């Protein structure tokens, strides 16, 4: 089931992006989604992994999980409010 | 009153002493103070006066990207945030002063 949910998530690749574009591009992508839809964002910038989820939670979105996939690679799953 | 301060210059600039003095005076009069440090302003987190300000209830955040670029290590009591935090401060306060 978890795999199915993952497949349904919309993917956003933000490798190579730094603050503030990591947050801005995530927010813009979320605006294209309907409430309840899931977005999975890939970052390779460590400060973004801490700050983007915190900022999104402040905006009312739900952070479903943060998974480290490599030395400098993270995947953050977000449910749109 | 809520006061927001943006500081973008390094500690040797006179802006640092001005920000410290304004923040102390504002806190002594009961005002809320939030400071955001970016660009070379992130170097200010190593000044003991800024640690004292956090002890007096001043909220201090730095741009984590600018700190990382300048090899600045974390300091307890100071948020390593982003421009989102700067925007929140600017949106939340009654007066916002920029020192750059």
Backbone of each chain as nested JSON, in Angstrom:
{
  "chains": [
    {"id": "A", "residues": [
      {"number": 1, "name": "UNK", "atoms": {"N": [0.836, -1.211, 0.0], "CA": [0.0, 0.0, 0.0], "C": [0.87, 1.26, 0.0]}},
      {"number": 2, "name": "UNK", "atoms": {"N": [1.947, 1.176, 0.82], "CA": [2.862, 2.31, 0.889], "C": [3.463, 2.599, -0.484]}},
      {"number": 3, "name": "UNK", "atoms": {"N": [3.802, 1.508, -1.213], "CA": [4.369, 1.68, -2.553], "C": [3.365, 2.329, -3.488]}},
      {"number": 4, "name": "UNK", "atoms": {"N": [2.085, 1.945, -3.327], "CA": [1.032, 2.495, -4.179], "C": [0.885, 3.992, -3.936]}},
      {"number": 5, "name": "UNK", "atoms": {"N": [0.915, 4.361, -2.638], "CA": [0.797, 5.779, -2.28], "C": [1.959, 6.56, -2.87]}},
      {"number": 6, "name": "UNK", "atoms": {"N": [3.164, 5.945, -2.809], "CA": [4.345, 6.607, -3.358], "C": [4.201, 6.838, -4.855]}},
      {"number": 7, "name": "UNK", "atoms": {"N": [3.661, 5.846, -5.54], "CA": [3.506, 5.965, -6.988], "C": [2.523, 7.089, -7.335]}},
      {"number": 8, "name": "UNK", "atoms": {"N": [1.573, 7.316, -6.416], "CA": [0.564, 8.33, -6.688], "C": [1.073, 9.736, -6.402]}},
      {"number": 9, "name": "UNK", "atoms": {"N": [2.163, 9.832, -5.672], "CA": [2.681, 11.149, -5.327], "C": [3.245, 11.832, -6.567]}},
      {"number": 10, "name": "UNK", "atoms": {"N": [3.042, 13.125, -6.614], "CA": [3.624, 13.916, -7.703], "C": [5.058, 14.255, -7.311]}},
      {"number": 11, "name": "UNK", "atoms": {"N": [5.966, 14.036, -8.223], "CA": [7.386, 14.206, -7.914], "C": [7.888, 15.586, -8.348]}},
      {"number": 12, "name": "UNK", "atoms": {"N": [8.756, 16.155, -7.531], "CA": [9.399, 17.429, -7.864], "C": [10.888, 17.297, -7.557]}},
      {"number": 13, "name": "UNK", "atoms": {"N": [11.713, 17.439, -8.565], "CA": [13.16, 17.286, -8.403], "C": [13.795, 18.663, -8.226]}},
      {"number": 14, "name": "UNK", "atoms": {"N": [14.285, 18.934, -7.021], "CA": [14.909, 20.229, -6.752], "C": [16.399, 20.08, -6.462]}},
      {"number": 15, "name": "UNK", "atoms": {"N": [16.989, 19.034, -7.017], "CA": [18.442, 18.882, -6.866], "C": [19.126, 20.078, -7.544]}},
      {"number": 16, "name": "UNK", "atoms": {"N": [20.112, 20.627, -6.876], "CA": [20.837, 21.775, -7.423], "C": [20.247, 23.114, -7.015]}},
      {"number": 17, "name": "UNK", "atoms": {"N": [19.095, 23.101, -6.371], "CA": [18.457, 24.353, -5.925], "C": [18.803, 24.632, -4.463]}},
      {"number": 18, "name": "UNK", "atoms": {"N": [18.93, 25.904, -4.115], "CA": [19.182, 26.304, -2.732], "C": [18.096, 27.286, -2.295]}},
      {"number": 19, "name": "UNK", "atoms": {"N": [18.134, 27.619, -1.001], "CA": [17.198, 28.594, -0.445], "C": [17.379, 29.94, -1.17]}},
      {"number": 20, "name": "UNK", "atoms": {"N": [16.337, 30.651, -1.463], "CA": [14.942, 30.384, -1.107], "C": [14.169, 29.615, -2.174]}},
      {"number": 21, "name": "UNK", "atoms": {"N": [14.864, 29.233, -3.275], "CA": [14.14, 28.603, -4.384], "C": [13.561, 27.24, -3.997]}},
      {"number": 22, "name": "UNK", "atoms": {"N": [14.212, 26.571, -3.037], "CA": [13.686, 25.273, -2.609], "C": [12.267, 25.43, -2.053]}},
      {"number": 23, "name": "UNK", "atoms": {"N": [12.077, 26.44, -1.218], "CA": [10.738, 26.667, -0.656], "C": [9.788, 27.234, -1.706]}},
      {"number": 24, "name": "UNK", "atoms": {"N": [10.262, 28.227, -2.466], "CA": [9.39, 28.903, -3.445], "C": [8.868, 27.908, -4.487]}},
      {"number": 25, "name": "UNK", "atoms": {"N": [9.755, 27.066, -5.022], "CA": [9.329, 26.122, -6.062], "C": [8.433, 25.025, -5.495]}},
      {"number": 26, "name": "UNK", "atoms": {"N": [8.674, 24.65, -4.245], "CA": [7.782, 23.674, -3.594], "C": [6.397, 24.287, -3.398]}},
      {"number": 27, "name": "UNK", "atoms": {"N": [6.371, 25.52, -2.945], "CA": [5.089, 26.204, -2.709], "C": [4.322, 26.382, -4.025]}},
      {"number": 28, "name": "UNK", "atoms": {"N": [5.036, 26.761, -5.086], "CA": [4.372, 26.935, -6.389], "C": [3.805, 25.616, -6.897]}},
      {"number": 29, "name": "UNK", "atoms": {"N": [4.54, 24.524, -6.696], "CA": [4.048, 23.216, -7.137], "C": [2.817, 22.812, -6.335]}},
      {"number": 30, "name": "UNK", "atoms": {"N": [2.857, 23.078, -5.032], "CA": [1.707, 22.731, -4.188], "C": [0.447, 23.484, -4.625]}},
      {"number": 31, "name": "UNK", "atoms": {"N": [0.627, 24.688, -5.151], "CA": [-0.526, 25.474, -5.597], "C": [-1.227, 24.821, -6.787]}},
      {"number": 32, "name": "UNK", "atoms": {"N": [-0.506, 23.945, -7.513], "CA": [-1.113, 23.244, -8.65], "C": [-1.908, 22.025, -8.206]}},
      {"number": 33, "name": "UNK", "atoms": {"N": [-1.698, 21.591, -6.958], "CA": [-2.337, 20.367, -6.457], "C": [-3.654, 20.682, -5.766]}},
      {"number": 34, "name": "UNK", "atoms": {"N": [-4.487, 19.649, -5.665], "CA": [-5.71, 19.767, -4.882], "C": [-5.414, 19.407, -3.433]}},
      {"number": 35, "name": "UNK", "atoms": {"N": [-6.272, 19.868, -2.533], "CA": [-6.127, 19.54, -1.124], "C": [-6.138, 18.021, -0.941]}},
      {"number": 36, "name": "UNK", "atoms": {"N": [-5.194, 17.526, -0.151], "CA": [-5.116, 16.088, 0.106], "C": [-4.165, 15.354, -0.808]}},
      {"number": 37, "name": "UNK", "atoms": {"N": [-3.76, 15.972, -1.901], "CA": [-2.815, 15.321, -2.814], "C": [-1.415, 15.341, -2.215]}},
      {"number": 38, "name": "UNK", "atoms": {"N": [-0.597, 14.382, -2.666], "CA": [0.747, 14.243, -2.107], "C": [1.801, 14.697, -3.099]}},
      {"number": 39, "name": "UNK", "atoms": {"N": [2.774, 15.414, -2.561], "CA": [3.912, 15.872, -3.347], "C": [5.186, 15.303, -2.719]}},
      {"number": 40, "name": "UNK", "atoms": {"N": [6.063, 14.763, -3.54], "CA": [7.348, 14.262, -3.05], "C": [8.451, 15.096, -3.693]}},
      {"number": 41, "name": "UNK", "atoms": {"N": [9.242, 15.745, -2.85], "CA": [10.273, 16.663, -3.341], "C": [11.656, 16.107, -3.01]}},
      {"number": 42, "name": "UNK", "atoms": {"N": [12.539, 16.113, -3.983], "CA": [13.909, 15.659, -3.772], "C": [14.837, 16.866, -3.654]}},
      {"number": 43, "name": "UNK", "atoms": {"N": [15.592, 16.897, -2.545], "CA": [16.559, 17.983, -2.284], "C": [17.958, 17.399, -2.158]}},
      {"number": 44, "name": "UNK", "atoms": {"N": [18.968, 18.212, -2.516], "CA": [20.351, 17.837, -2.186], "C": [21.032, 18.952, -1.394]}},
      {"number": 45, "name": "UNK", "atoms": {"N": [20.237, 19.871, -0.874], "CA": [20.757, 20.996, -0.089], "C": [20.279, 20.812, 1.355]}},
      {"number": 46, "name": "UNK", "atoms": {"N": [21.244, 20.51, 2.244], "CA": [20.897, 20.113, 3.607], "C": [20.013, 21.124, 4.359]}},
      {"number": 47, "name": "UNK", "atoms": {"N": [20.32, 22.436, 4.336], "CA": [19.452, 23.363, 5.08], "C": [17.991, 23.33, 4.619]}},
      {"number": 48, "name": "UNK", "atoms": {"N": [17.772, 23.011, 3.34], "CA": [16.395, 22.959, 2.833], "C": [15.606, 21.823, 3.468]}},
      {"number": 49, "name": "UNK", "atoms": {"N": [16.281, 20.738, 3.791], "CA": [15.594, 19.568, 4.345], "C": [15.022, 19.884, 5.726]}},
      {"number": 50, "name": "UNK", "atoms": {"N": [15.68, 20.806, 6.413], "CA": [15.196, 21.227, 7.724], "C": [14.176, 22.364, 7.597]}},
      {"number": 51, "name": "UNK", "atoms": {"N": [14.5, 23.333, 6.755], "CA": [13.693, 24.558, 6.714], "C": [12.43, 24.458, 5.862]}},
      {"number": 52, "name": "UNK", "atoms": {"N": [12.482, 23.763, 4.734], "CA": [11.283, 23.679, 3.89], "C": [10.14, 22.953, 4.611]}},
      {"number": 53, "name": "UNK", "atoms": {"N": [10.386, 21.779, 5.22], "CA": [9.277, 21.145, 5.955], "C": [8.736, 22.007, 7.099]}},
      {"number": 54, "name": "UNK", "atoms": {"N": [9.633, 22.698, 7.807], "CA": [9.174, 23.559, 8.912], "C": [8.297, 24.689, 8.384]}},
      {"number": 55, "name": "UNK", "atoms": {"N": [8.707, 25.285, 7.265], "CA": [7.925, 26.376, 6.681], "C": [6.582, 25.873, 6.157]}},
      {"number": 56, "name": "UNK", "atoms": {"N": [6.584, 24.691, 5.541], "CA": [5.333, 24.138, 4.99], "C": [4.359, 23.788, 6.105]}},
      {"number": 57, "name": "UNK", "atoms": {"N": [4.894, 23.257, 7.218], "CA": [4.022, 22.964, 8.37], "C": [3.382, 24.254, 8.877]}},
      {"number": 58, "name": "UNK", "atoms": {"N": [4.166, 25.321, 8.879], "CA": [3.656, 26.626, 9.302], "C": [2.555, 27.128, 8.375]}},
      {"number": 59, "name": "UNK", "atoms": {"N": [2.592, 26.671, 7.115], "CA": [1.563, 27.037, 6.129], "C": [0.358, 26.113, 6.21]}},
      {"number": 60, "name": "UNK", "atoms": {"N": [0.42, 25.105, 7.083], "CA": [-0.724, 24.205, 7.288], "C": [-0.631, 22.864, 6.6]}},
      {"number": 61, "name": "UNK", "atoms": {"N": [0.421, 22.633, 5.816], "CA": [0.582, 21.355, 5.125], "C": [1.123, 20.294, 6.093]}},
      {"number": 62, "name": "UNK", "atoms": {"N": [0.961, 19.033, 5.694], "CA": [1.415, 17.944, 6.561], "C": [2.657, 17.296, 5.96]}},
      {"number": 63, "name": "UNK", "atoms": {"N": [3.669, 17.114, 6.786], "CA": [4.88, 16.42, 6.334], "C": [4.692, 14.936, 6.629]}},
      {"number": 64, "name": "UNK", "atoms": {"N": [4.63, 14.129, 5.589], "CA": [4.382, 12.697, 5.745], "C": [5.658, 11.932, 6.055]}},
      {"number": 65, "name": "UNK", "atoms": {"N": [6.784, 12.466, 5.64], "CA": [8.032, 11.774, 5.928], "C": [9.214, 12.431, 5.252]}},
      {"number": 66, "name": "UNK", "atoms": {"N": [10.376, 12.227, 5.865], "CA": [11.635, 12.701, 5.282], "C": [12.576, 11.502, 5.218]}},
      {"number": 67, "name": "UNK", "atoms": {"N": [12.968, 11.142, 4.021], "CA": [13.783, 9.949, 3.831], "C": [15.129, 10.35, 3.22]}},
      {"number": 68, "name": "UNK", "atoms": {"N": [16.209, 9.973, 3.903], "CA": [17.531, 10.249, 3.33], "C": [17.873, 9.138, 2.349]}},
      {"number": 69, "name": "UNK", "atoms": {"N": [18.211, 9.528, 1.149], "CA": [18.457, 8.538, 0.093], "C": [19.918, 8.477, -0.32]}},
      {"number": 70, "name": "UNK", "atoms": {"N": [20.762, 9.289, 0.28], "CA": [22.18, 9.302, -0.05], "C": [22.892, 10.281, 0.855]}},
      {"number": 71, "name": "UNK", "atoms": {"N": [24.197, 10.488, 0.608], "CA": [24.985, 11.395, 1.456], "C": [24.389, 12.804, 1.479]}},
      {"number": 72, "name": "UNK", "atoms": {"N": [23.963, 13.271, 0.327], "CA": [23.365, 14.606, 0.247], "C": [22.114, 14.542, -0.616]}},
      {"number": 73, "name": "UNK", "atoms": {"N": [21.241, 13.651, -0.269], "CA": [20.012, 13.472, -1.056], "C": [18.866, 13.071, -0.129]}},
      {"number": 74, "name": "UNK", "atoms": {"N": [17.793, 13.858, -0.178], "CA": [16.644, 13.599, 0.681], "C": [15.352, 13.683, -0.138]}},
      {"number": 75, "name": "UNK", "atoms": {"N": [14.371, 12.913, 0.286], "CA": [13.052, 12.952, -0.344], "C": [12.036, 13.297, 0.74]}},
      {"number": 76, "name": "UNK", "atoms": {"N": [11.331, 14.392, 0.537], "CA": [10.357, 14.879, 1.524], "C": [8.964, 14.711, 0.945]}},
      {"number": 77, "name": "UNK", "atoms": {"N": [8.099, 13.999, 1.697], "CA": [6.727, 13.757, 1.238], "C": [5.783, 14.7, 1.977]}},
      {"number": 78, "name": "UNK", "atoms": {"N": [4.951, 15.387, 1.205], "CA": [4.08, 16.435, 1.75], "C": [2.638, 16.154, 1.337]}},
      {"number": 79, "name": "UNK", "atoms": {"N": [1.716, 16.286, 2.279], "CA": [0.284, 16.236, 1.937], "C": [-0.248, 17.657, 1.942]}},
      {"number": 80, "name": "UNK", "atoms": {"N": [-0.817, 18.092, 0.829], "CA": [-1.313, 19.465, 0.739], "C": [-2.527, 19.671, 1.639]}},
      {"number": 81, "name": "UNK", "atoms": {"N": [-2.539, 20.797, 2.335], "CA": [-3.653, 21.117, 3.243], "C": [-4.917, 21.413, 2.445]}}
    ]},
    {"id": "B", "residues": [
      {"number": 1, "name": "UNK", "atoms": {"N": [4.754, 46.757, 21.203], "CA": [5.055, 46.829, 19.786], "C": [6.004, 45.7, 19.397]}},
      {"number": 2, "name": "UNK", "atoms": {"N": [5.849, 45.242, 18.17], "CA": [6.766, 44.222, 17.657], "C": [7.741, 44.892, 16.692]}},
      {"number": 3, "name": "UNK", "atoms": {"N": [9.041, 44.674, 16.955], "CA": [10.08, 45.285, 16.13], "C": [10.866, 44.199, 15.401]}},
      {"number": 4, "name": "UNK", "atoms": {"N": [11.043, 44.364, 14.108], "CA": [11.85, 43.447, 13.312], "C": [13.088, 44.149, 12.807]}},
      {"number": 5, "name": "UNK", "atoms": {"N": [14.214, 43.446, 12.832], "CA": [15.48, 44.036, 12.38], "C": [16.168, 43.065, 11.419]}},
      {"number": 6, "name": "UNK", "atoms": {"N": [16.6, 43.607, 10.283], "CA": [17.41, 42.843, 9.334], "C": [18.826, 43.412, 9.361]}},
      {"number": 7, "name": "UNK", "atoms": {"N": [19.812, 42.545, 9.584], "CA": [21.206, 42.978, 9.636], "C": [22.01, 42.175, 8.615]}},
      {"number": 8, "name": "UNK", "atoms": {"N": [22.645, 42.884, 7.669], "CA": [23.357, 42.182, 6.587], "C": [24.845, 42.504, 6.56]}},
      {"number": 9, "name": "UNK", "atoms": {"N": [25.332, 43.221, 7.567], "CA": [26.755, 43.598, 7.584], "C": [27.488, 42.85, 8.691]}},
      {"number": 10, "name": "UNK", "atoms": {"N": [28.802, 42.738, 8.526], "CA": [29.625, 41.97, 9.467], "C": [29.871, 42.753, 10.758]}},
      {"number": 11, "name": "UNK", "atoms": {"N": [30.399, 42.096, 11.799], "CA": [30.467, 42.713, 13.139], "C": [31.298, 43.983, 13.23]}},
      {"number": 12, "name": "UNK", "atoms": {"N": [32.285, 44.169, 12.316], "CA": [33.107, 45.376, 12.435], "C": [32.369, 46.63, 11.975]}},
      {"number": 13, "name": "UNK", "atoms": {"N": [31.225, 46.447, 11.327], "CA": [30.428, 47.592, 10.89], "C": [29.68, 48.185, 12.084]}},
      {"number": 14, "name": "UNK", "atoms": {"N": [29.545, 49.502, 12.073], "CA": [28.856, 50.164, 13.195], "C": [27.402, 49.704, 13.342]}},
      {"number": 15, "name": "UNK", "atoms": {"N": [26.853, 49.116, 12.285], "CA": [25.467, 48.622, 12.362], "C": [25.279, 47.642, 13.515]}},
      {"number": 16, "name": "UNK", "atoms": {"N": [26.318, 46.856, 13.784], "CA": [26.193, 45.828, 14.826], "C": [25.891, 46.459, 16.183]}},
      {"number": 17, "name": "UNK", "atoms": {"N": [26.684, 47.464, 16.552], "CA": [26.451, 48.116, 17.849], "C": [25.093, 48.819, 17.876]}},
      {"number": 18, "name": "UNK", "atoms": {"N": [24.684, 49.361, 16.743], "CA": [23.377, 50.026, 16.679], "C": [22.254, 49.012, 16.91]}},
      {"number": 19, "name": "UNK", "atoms": {"N": [22.359, 47.86, 16.252], "CA": [21.323, 46.826, 16.408], "C": [21.27, 46.324, 17.851]}},
      {"number": 20, "name": "UNK", "atoms": {"N": [22.449, 46.129, 18.435], "CA": [22.485, 45.661, 19.834], "C": [21.832, 46.696, 20.757]}},
      {"number": 21, "name": "UNK", "atoms": {"N": [22.182, 47.968, 20.564], "CA": [21.649, 49.02, 21.431], "C": [20.134, 49.175, 21.265]}},
      {"number": 22, "name": "UNK", "atoms": {"N": [19.671, 49.149, 20.026], "CA": [18.22, 49.282, 19.784], "C": [17.477, 48.095, 20.384]}},
      {"number": 23, "name": "UNK", "atoms": {"N": [18.033, 46.913, 20.2], "CA": [17.359, 45.709, 20.702], "C": [17.277, 45.713, 22.227]}},
      {"number": 24, "name": "UNK", "atoms": {"N": [18.395, 46.092, 22.863], "CA": [18.395, 46.166, 24.339], "C": [17.343, 47.175, 24.821]}},
      {"number": 25, "name": "UNK", "atoms": {"N": [17.365, 48.359, 24.201], "CA": [16.433, 49.416, 24.629], "C": [14.986, 48.995, 24.423]}},
      {"number": 26, "name": "UNK", "atoms": {"N": [14.725, 48.343, 23.296], "CA": [13.35, 47.916, 23.001], "C": [12.886, 46.872, 24.006]}},
      {"number": 27, "name": "UNK", "atoms": {"N": [13.761, 45.909, 24.322], "CA": [13.386, 44.872, 25.284], "C": [13.154, 45.477, 26.669]}},
      {"number": 28, "name": "UNK", "atoms": {"N": [13.991, 46.436, 27.031], "CA": [13.838, 47.064, 28.351], "C": [12.502, 47.795, 28.465]}},
      {"number": 29, "name": "UNK", "atoms": {"N": [11.969, 48.222, 27.318], "CA": [10.662, 48.892, 27.325], "C": [9.527, 47.916, 27.055]}},
      {"number": 30, "name": "UNK", "atoms": {"N": [9.847, 46.625, 27.006], "CA": [8.804, 45.609, 26.892], "C": [8.366, 45.265, 25.475]}},
      {"number": 31, "name": "UNK", "atoms": {"N": [9.102, 45.737, 24.484], "CA": [8.725, 45.437, 23.099], "C": [9.296, 44.08, 22.661]}},
      {"number": 32, "name": "UNK", "atoms": {"N": [8.601, 43.439, 21.738], "CA": [9.109, 42.193, 21.166], "C": [10.104, 42.53, 20.059]}},
      {"number": 33, "name": "UNK", "atoms": {"N": [11.208, 41.799, 20.041], "CA": [12.238, 42.061, 19.029], "C": [12.618, 40.763, 18.322]}},
      {"number": 34, "name": "UNK", "atoms": {"N": [12.633, 40.811, 16.991], "CA": [13.107, 39.688, 16.183], "C": [14.174, 40.208, 15.222]}},
      {"number": 35, "name": "UNK", "atoms": {"N": [15.285, 39.487, 15.172], "CA": [16.4, 39.88, 14.304], "C": [16.655, 38.776, 13.29]}},
      {"number": 36, "name": "UNK", "atoms": {"N": [16.855, 39.171, 12.024], "CA": [17.263, 38.203, 11.006], "C": [18.619, 38.625, 10.472]}},
      {"number": 37, "name": "UNK", "atoms": {"N": [19.559, 37.673, 10.469], "CA": [20.923, 37.941, 10.004], "C": [21.145, 37.226, 8.68]}},
      {"number": 38, "name": "UNK", "atoms": {"N": [21.61, 37.987, 7.688], "CA": [21.924, 37.347, 6.412], "C": [23.158, 38.001, 5.79]}},
      {"number": 39, "name": "UNK", "atoms": {"N": [23.613, 37.432, 4.658], "CA": [24.897, 37.832, 4.054], "C": [25.959, 37.84, 5.165]}},
      {"number": 40, "name": "UNK", "atoms": {"N": [26.834, 38.877, 5.211], "CA": [27.888, 38.883, 6.23], "C": [27.326, 39.116, 7.637]}},
      {"number": 41, "name": "UNK", "atoms": {"N": [26.073, 39.449, 7.737], "CA": [25.433, 39.61, 9.044], "C": [25.452, 38.331, 9.869]}},
      {"number": 42, "name": "UNK", "atoms": {"N": [25.604, 37.188, 9.206], "CA": [25.607, 35.916, 9.948], "C": [26.824, 35.821, 10.878]}},
      {"number": 43, "name": "UNK", "atoms": {"N": [27.905, 36.565, 10.562], "CA": [29.092, 36.526, 11.434], "C": [28.787, 37.065, 12.831]}},
      {"number": 44, "name": "UNK", "atoms": {"N": [27.723, 37.84, 12.965], "CA": [27.395, 38.435, 14.262], "C": [26.986, 37.416, 15.32]}},
      {"number": 45, "name": "UNK", "atoms": {"N": [26.635, 36.206, 14.916], "CA": [26.141, 35.256, 15.933], "C": [27.235, 34.863, 16.917]}},
      {"number": 46, "name": "UNK", "atoms": {"N": [28.5, 35.114, 16.574], "CA": [29.583, 34.769, 17.505], "C": [29.874, 35.898, 18.494]}},
      {"number": 47, "name": "UNK", "atoms": {"N": [29.201, 37.023, 18.353], "CA": [29.403, 38.099, 19.33], "C": [28.621, 37.789, 20.602]}},
      {"number": 48, "name": "UNK", "atoms": {"N": [29.289, 37.974, 21.749], "CA": [28.631, 37.603, 23.01], "C": [27.383, 38.446, 23.261]}},
      {"number": 49, "name": "UNK", "atoms": {"N": [27.373, 39.671, 22.701], "CA": [26.197, 40.531, 22.91], "C": [24.94, 39.922, 22.267]}},
      {"number": 50, "name": "UNK", "atoms": {"N": [25.123, 39.187, 21.197], "CA": [23.953, 38.571, 20.557], "C": [23.442, 37.393, 21.39]}},
      {"number": 51, "name": "UNK", "atoms": {"N": [24.383, 36.674, 22.005], "CA": [23.963, 35.603, 22.918], "C": [23.202, 36.204, 24.094]}},
      {"number": 52, "name": "UNK", "atoms": {"N": [23.676, 37.366, 24.558], "CA": [22.977, 38.037, 25.667], "C": [21.578, 38.485, 25.247]}},
      {"number": 53, "name": "UNK", "atoms": {"N": [21.456, 38.909, 23.994], "CA": [20.132, 39.342, 23.521], "C": [19.142, 38.187, 23.518]}},
      {"number": 54, "name": "UNK", "atoms": {"N": [19.6, 37.005, 23.126], "CA": [18.684, 35.851, 23.154], "C": [18.252, 35.576, 24.591]}},
      {"number": 55, "name": "UNK", "atoms": {"N": [19.181, 35.793, 25.535], "CA": [18.842, 35.609, 26.95], "C": [17.825, 36.622, 27.441]}},
      {"number": 56, "name": "UNK", "atoms": {"N": [17.761, 37.76, 26.759], "CA": [16.791, 38.801, 27.136], "C": [15.466, 38.63, 26.392]}},
      {"number": 57, "name": "UNK", "atoms": {"N": [15.356, 37.556, 25.612], "CA": [14.092, 37.287, 24.931], "C": [14.012, 37.758, 23.5]}},
      {"number": 58, "name": "UNK", "atoms": {"N": [15.15, 38.182, 22.943], "CA": [15.161, 38.579, 21.523], "C": [15.23, 37.324, 20.663]}},
      {"number": 59, "name": "UNK", "atoms": {"N": [14.352, 37.247, 19.661], "CA": [14.375, 36.12, 18.729], "C": [15.385, 36.414, 17.627]}},
      {"number": 60, "name": "UNK", "atoms": {"N": [16.351, 35.518, 17.46], "CA": [17.359, 35.721, 16.419], "C": [17.361, 34.521, 15.477]}},
      {"number": 61, "name": "UNK", "atoms": {"N": [17.293, 34.827, 14.18], "CA": [17.379, 33.784, 13.159], "C": [18.433, 34.193, 12.145]}},
      {"number": 62, "name": "UNK", "atoms": {"N": [19.097, 33.212, 11.562], "CA": [20.076, 33.503, 10.519], "C": [19.694, 32.752, 9.252]}},
      {"number": 63, "name": "UNK", "atoms": {"N": [20.19, 33.239, 8.132], "CA": [20.02, 32.526, 6.872], "C": [20.983, 31.338, 6.875]}},
      {"number": 64, "name": "UNK", "atoms": {"N": [20.431, 30.135, 6.907], "CA": [21.268, 28.936, 6.993], "C": [22.172, 28.79, 5.774]}},
      {"number": 65, "name": "UNK", "atoms": {"N": [21.692, 29.216, 4.618], "CA": [22.507, 29.112, 3.406], "C": [23.729, 30.025, 3.501]}},
      {"number": 66, "name": "UNK", "atoms": {"N": [23.503, 31.289, 3.917], "CA": [24.616, 32.226, 4.049], "C": [25.603, 31.749, 5.119]}},
      {"number": 67, "name": "UNK", "atoms": {"N": [25.1, 31.153, 6.191], "CA": [25.971, 30.629, 7.244], "C": [26.796, 29.453, 6.728]}},
      {"number": 68, "name": "UNK", "atoms": {"N": [26.165, 28.59, 5.972], "CA": [26.874, 27.435, 5.412], "C": [27.967, 27.908, 4.443]}},
      {"number": 69, "name": "UNK", "atoms": {"N": [27.64, 28.909, 3.631], "CA": [28.62, 29.428, 2.666], "C": [29.833, 30.023, 3.357]}},
      {"number": 70, "name": "UNK", "atoms": {"N": [29.642, 30.533, 4.592], "CA": [30.732, 31.179, 5.33], "C": [31.287, 30.268, 6.415]}},
      {"number": 71, "name": "UNK", "atoms": {"N": [30.908, 28.986, 6.387], "CA": [31.415, 27.985, 7.345], "C": [31.131, 28.386, 8.798]}},
      {"number": 72, "name": "UNK", "atoms": {"N": [29.941, 28.957, 9.008], "CA": [29.543, 29.369, 10.359], "C": [28.841, 28.206, 11.048]}},
      {"number": 73, "name": "UNK", "atoms": {"N": [29.35, 27.816, 12.22], "CA": [28.739, 26.726, 12.967], "C": [27.511, 27.176, 13.722]}},
      {"number": 74, "name": "UNK", "atoms": {"N": [26.715, 26.212, 14.112], "CA": [25.47, 26.53, 14.815], "C": [25.746, 27.071, 16.216]}},
      {"number": 75, "name": "UNK", "atoms": {"N": [24.848, 27.943, 16.654], "CA": [24.916, 28.514, 17.991], "C": [23.579, 28.25, 18.681]}},
      {"number": 76, "name": "UNK", "atoms": {"N": [23.662, 27.757, 19.899], "CA": [22.447, 27.417, 20.623], "C": [21.571, 28.652, 20.838]}},
      {"number": 77, "name": "UNK", "atoms": {"N": [20.294, 28.485, 20.636], "CA": [19.353, 29.577, 20.865], "C": [19.098, 30.433, 19.648]}},
      {"number": 78, "name": "UNK", "atoms": {"N": [19.833, 30.152, 18.557], "CA": [19.648, 30.92, 17.316], "C": [19.132, 29.991, 16.227]}},
      {"number": 79, "name": "UNK", "atoms": {"N": [18.042, 30.391, 15.59], "CA": [17.425, 29.56, 14.546], "C": [18.202, 29.679, 13.24]}},
      {"number": 80, "name": "UNK", "atoms": {"N": [18.598, 28.553, 12.689], "CA": [19.22, 28.541, 11.366], "C": [18.113, 28.341, 10.344]}},
      {"number": 81, "name": "UNK", "atoms": {"N": [17.538, 29.452, 9.92], "CA": [16.326, 29.411, 9.108], "C": [16.576, 29.809, 7.664]}},
      {"number": 82, "name": "UNK", "atoms": {"N": [15.541, 30.419, 7.099], "CA": [15.582, 30.741, 5.666], "C": [14.906, 32.092, 5.436]}},
      {"number": 83, "name": "UNK", "atoms": {"N": [14.839, 32.481, 4.163], "CA": [14.158, 33.731, 3.829], "C": [12.679, 33.674, 4.206]}},
      {"number": 84, "name": "UNK", "atoms": {"N": [12.14, 32.465, 4.326], "CA": [10.756, 32.334, 4.788], "C": [10.622, 32.956, 6.183]}},
      {"number": 85, "name": "UNK", "atoms": {"N": [11.623, 32.71, 7.044], "CA": [11.578, 33.265, 8.401], "C": [11.71, 34.787, 8.368]}},
      {"number": 86, "name": "UNK", "atoms": {"N": [12.561, 35.281, 7.453], "CA": [12.686, 36.731, 7.293], "C": [11.344, 37.333, 6.858]}},
      {"number": 87, "name": "UNK", "atoms": {"N": [10.682, 36.655, 5.925], "CA": [9.38, 37.134, 5.439], "C": [8.34, 37.105, 6.55]}},
      {"number": 88, "name": "UNK", "atoms": {"N": [8.383, 36.062, 7.377], "CA": [7.419, 35.97, 8.489], "C": [7.625, 37.107, 9.477]}},
      {"number": 89, "name": "UNK", "atoms": {"N": [8.904, 37.417, 9.755], "CA": [9.196, 38.531, 10.668], "C": [8.643, 39.832, 10.077]}},
      {"number": 90, "name": "UNK", "atoms": {"N": [8.969, 40.095, 8.812], "CA": [8.529, 41.34, 8.169], "C": [7.008, 41.45, 8.158]}},
      {"number": 91, "name": "UNK", "atoms": {"N": [6.334, 40.309, 8.01], "CA": [4.871, 40.296, 7.948], "C": [4.229, 40.483, 9.324]}},
      {"number": 92, "name": "UNK", "atoms": {"N": [4.952, 40.043, 10.347], "CA": [4.37, 39.972, 11.689], "C": [4.583, 41.242, 12.51]}},
      {"number": 93, "name": "UNK", "atoms": {"N": [5.652, 42.004, 12.209], "CA": [6.023, 43.103, 13.094], "C": [5.296, 44.407, 12.743]}},
      {"number": 94, "name": "UNK", "atoms": {"N": [5.35, 45.34, 13.711], "CA": [4.766, 46.673, 13.485], "C": [5.755, 47.599, 12.783]}},
      {"number": 95, "name": "UNK", "atoms": {"N": [7.033, 47.433, 13.111], "CA": [8.086, 48.233, 12.478], "C": [9.223, 47.309, 12.071]}},
      {"number": 96, "name": "UNK", "atoms": {"N": [9.76, 47.531, 10.867], "CA": [10.854, 46.695, 10.378], "C": [11.994, 47.612, 9.94]}},
      {"number": 97, "name": "UNK", "atoms": {"N": [13.176, 47.401, 10.52], "CA": [14.323, 48.249, 10.202], "C": [15.401, 47.389, 9.54]}},
      {"number": 98, "name": "UNK", "atoms": {"N": [15.952, 47.871, 8.437], "CA": [16.998, 47.139, 7.727], "C": [18.334, 47.862, 7.871]}},
      {"number": 99, "name": "UNK", "atoms": {"N": [19.346, 47.133, 8.312], "CA": [20.706, 47.664, 8.421], "C": [21.598, 46.927, 7.439]}},
      {"number": 100, "name": "UNK", "atoms": {"N": [22.039, 47.618, 6.394], "CA": [22.865, 46.95, 5.395], "C": [23.879, 47.896, 4.776]}}
    ]}
  ]
}
